């Protein structure tokens, strides 16, 4: 059963939702859903049908269902033509892009190289082997 906030919200930002068709069905007709997580977090077909049928107001999609591979270098981001819908804002997975991001990123990389040279552990290590 959908949560009460989904049916009252004007906007929903999705990070993880195993039951996205239920959440989409509970949204107000003027509601906007934002996917800033990973594409499959929101059911692709359910989202497309809700947007195409104007059952929800719109979507802001920064993550996708299909990404380039060595075999398919320029795939469409979805099996559905979201780009043809007027109630969709699409971005190429760049919601984290901000003024100063590159400077901070390169500063962290340079700092980690300095730490490596001094024999210190790096920051933001995801996995060690």
Secondary structure, 3 states (H helix, E strand, C coil): CCCHHHHHCCEEEECCCCCHHHHHHHCCCCCEEEECCCHHHCCHHHHHHHHHCCCCCEEEECCCCCCCCCCCCCCCCCCCCHHHCCCEEECCCCCCCCCCHHHHHHHHHHHHHHHHHHCCCCCCCCCCC
